[in-house]
Amino acid sequence: MQLVRVIVMIIAVAAILFALEYLPKSPLMWISVGLLFVGFTMLLFIFRSQQQRRKREKQGLPSRKK
């Protein structure tokens, strides 16, 4: 899943660079910015959840399961 997020973020950065060069003020640029924002948000959320899980494991508390 991490690989998918990294690929999406790379595509978003490439699309932003393309849009800035050839399509200023186009919908493609805003879609690319949105994809990039979603990718970074997902990575941040996963990083924080893994930190909390590791902290609980170090304290000896059972992990929460959905």
ChimeraX commands (.cxc) that place a marker at each C-alpha (Angstrom):
marker #1 position 0.00,0.00,0.00 radius 0.5
marker #1 position 2.90,2.35,0.72 radius 0.5
marker #1 position 4.16,1.76,-2.81 radius 0.5
marker #1 position 0.78,2.79,-4.25 radius 0.5
marker #1 position 0.86,6.04,-2.25 radius 0.5
marker #1 position 4.39,6.84,-3.38 radius 0.5
marker #1 position 3.47,6.20,-7.02 radius 0.5
marker #1 position 0.37,8.42,-6.72 radius 0.5
marker #1 position 2.46,11.21,-5.20 radius 0.5
marker #1 position 5.09,10.92,-7.95 radius 0.5
marker #1 position 2.38,11.10,-10.61 radius 0.5
marker #1 position 0.85,14.10,-8.86 radius 0.5
marker #1 position 4.18,15.95,-8.76 radius 0.5
marker #1 position 4.83,15.16,-12.42 radius 0.5
marker #1 position 1.34,16.34,-13.37 radius 0.5
marker #1 position 1.81,19.58,-11.41 radius 0.5
marker #1 position 5.09,20.27,-13.21 radius 0.5
marker #1 position 3.46,19.53,-16.56 radius 0.5
marker #1 position 0.45,21.71,-15.74 radius 0.5
marker #1 position 2.61,24.61,-14.60 radius 0.5
marker #1 position 4.66,24.43,-17.78 radius 0.5
marker #1 position 1.96,23.88,-20.38 radius 0.5
marker #1 position -1.47,24.41,-18.80 radius 0.5
marker #1 position -1.41,27.28,-16.32 radius 0.5
marker #1 position -4.68,27.77,-14.42 radius 0.5
marker #1 position -6.17,24.54,-15.73 radius 0.5
marker #1 position -8.28,21.94,-13.92 radius 0.5
marker #1 position -5.42,19.43,-14.34 radius 0.5
marker #1 position -3.27,21.54,-12.07 radius 0.5
marker #1 position -5.91,21.60,-9.32 radius 0.5
marker #1 position -6.53,17.86,-9.64 radius 0.5
marker #1 position -2.79,17.26,-9.29 radius 0.5
marker #1 position -2.57,19.46,-6.22 radius 0.5
marker #1 position -5.52,17.58,-4.73 radius 0.5
marker #1 position -3.89,14.20,-5.40 radius 0.5
marker #1 position -0.69,15.37,-3.81 radius 0.5
marker #1 position -2.55,16.65,-0.74 radius 0.5
marker #1 position -4.46,13.38,-0.37 radius 0.5
marker #1 position -1.23,11.38,-0.68 radius 0.5
marker #1 position 0.58,13.39,1.98 radius 0.5
marker #1 position -2.46,13.26,4.27 radius 0.5
marker #1 position -2.67,9.48,3.94 radius 0.5
marker #1 position 1.04,9.09,4.66 radius 0.5
marker #1 position 0.77,11.33,7.72 radius 0.5
marker #1 position -2.25,9.42,9.03 radius 0.5
marker #1 position -0.51,6.05,8.62 radius 0.5
marker #1 position 2.69,7.35,10.23 radius 0.5
marker #1 position 0.77,8.63,13.26 radius 0.5
marker #1 position -1.23,5.39,13.64 radius 0.5
marker #1 position 1.96,3.31,13.49 radius 0.5
marker #1 position 3.56,5.54,16.12 radius 0.5
marker #1 position 0.59,5.07,18.44 radius 0.5
marker #1 position 0.60,1.29,17.88 radius 0.5
marker #1 position 4.32,1.04,18.69 radius 0.5
marker #1 position 3.83,3.18,21.80 radius 0.5
marker #1 position 1.03,0.88,23.03 radius 0.5
marker #1 position 3.17,-2.19,22.34 radius 0.5
marker #1 position 6.07,-0.74,24.36 radius 0.5
marker #1 position 3.73,-0.04,27.27 radius 0.5
marker #1 position 2.39,-3.58,27.15 radius 0.5
marker #1 position -1.16,-2.52,26.37 radius 0.5
marker #1 position -3.26,-4.60,23.98 radius 0.5
marker #1 position -3.68,-3.11,20.53 radius 0.5
marker #1 position -7.11,-1.94,19.42 radius 0.5
marker #1 position -8.64,-4.05,16.68 radius 0.5
marker #1 position -11.49,-2.89,14.47 radius 0.5
marker link #1:1,2 radius 0.2
marker link #1:2,3 radius 0.2
marker link #1:3,4 radius 0.2
marker link #1:4,5 radius 0.2
marker link #1:5,6 radius 0.2
marker link #1:6,7 radius 0.2
marker link #1:7,8 radius 0.2
marker link #1:8,9 radius 0.2
marker link #1:9,10 radius 0.2
marker link #1:10,11 radius 0.2
marker link #1:11,12 radius 0.2
marker link #1:12,13 radius 0.2
marker link #1:13,14 radius 0.2
marker link #1:14,15 radius 0.2
marker link #1:15,16 radius 0.2
marker link #1:16,17 radius 0.2
marker link #1:17,18 radius 0.2
marker link #1:18,19 radius 0.2
marker link #1:19,20 radius 0.2
marker link #1:20,21 radius 0.2
marker link #1:21,22 radius 0.2
marker link #1:22,23 radius 0.2
marker link #1:23,24 radius 0.2
marker link #1:24,25 radius 0.2
marker link #1:25,26 radius 0.2
marker link #1:26,27 radius 0.2
marker link #1:27,28 radius 0.2
marker link #1:28,29 radius 0.2
marker link #1:29,30 radius 0.2
marker link #1:30,31 radius 0.2
marker link #1:31,32 radius 0.2
marker link #1:32,33 radius 0.2
marker link #1:33,34 radius 0.2
marker link #1:34,35 radius 0.2
marker link #1:35,36 radius 0.2
marker link #1:36,37 radius 0.2
marker link #1:37,38 radius 0.2
marker link #1:38,39 radius 0.2
marker link #1:39,40 radius 0.2
marker link #1:40,41 radius 0.2
marker link #1:41,42 radius 0.2
marker link #1:42,43 radius 0.2
marker link #1:43,44 radius 0.2
marker link #1:44,45 radius 0.2
marker link #1:45,46 radius 0.2
marker link #1:46,47 radius 0.2
marker link #1:47,48 radius 0.2
marker link #1:48,49 radius 0.2
marker link #1:49,50 radius 0.2
marker link #1:50,51 radius 0.2
marker link #1:51,52 radius 0.2
marker link #1:52,53 radius 0.2
marker link #1:53,54 radius 0.2
marker link #1:54,55 radius 0.2
marker link #1:55,56 radius 0.2
marker link #1:56,57 radius 0.2
marker link #1:57,58 radius 0.2
marker link #1:58,59 radius 0.2
marker link #1:59,60 radius 0.2
marker link #1:60,61 radius 0.2
marker link #1:61,62 radius 0.2
marker link #1:62,63 radius 0.2
marker link #1:63,64 radius 0.2
marker link #1:64,65 radius 0.2
marker link #1:65,66 radius 0.2
view
